Every structure is written in C-alpha cells, then in structure tokens.
C-alpha cells in the first residue's frame, strides 16, 4: 500500500501579506502627512493620524507603525462592526485624518458611505483585489 504525503500548507504567505500591507500603510501615511496641511488642527501631536474602521485593524497598524503614527479606531472595543452607524463626530474625526484604513469584503457595510462623507481623505481597503471564492 502506497501512501501519498503532501506537504503541509503554512500560513506564511498570509503573514507576508500582512507585513507588506503594514509597511505600505506606514509608507503611505508618512508620505501623505508630509504633503497635507494641518493648520486648522490645534493638536500638539505632529504624528500622521491613521483612522481605522475597527479595533483589530487599529491594533495591527499600531504594531506595525510603533510610535511613528497616531492610530485610532472609529468602532469602539466590543461594538458590533457590521451595522455600526457612524456619528457626525466620527465623520469629523475622519475628515481630519491623514489616512483611513478599512477591511472591505463587506465586513463594514457602512464604510463606503463613511469614507465618502469624510471627504478627500486617502483610504486603503486591505482586501482590495481579493475574493471570497
């Protein structure tokens, strides 16, 4: 009896993708921050501001960026992500951000309207180009 041995598939390609996405996030945020005028902002924190749609993305961005970026999440810890209703203050925060990061793939059903309402803030959709098939 002959058995076929298949090599195990590892999650390494996913880790490489996460690392690439994180590096891209930092590079884009730093580039955008250097080009954007923030005279209307009275904050003393001069780091570029990245706003994510939920806390897991904020944690990932903080781990990748370290102290280089100021990262915040629109959805608070423990809140339901799918049907979240952004408040006017959420939209105001987003309009002052240097970059908005969203997951995509229908996870945040409200994200497209939210980013459109925020104005011309650059947005990265991490799942862009991916499919669920």
Order of alpha helices (4+ residues) and beta strands (2+ residues): alpha-beta-alpha-beta-alpha-beta-alpha-beta
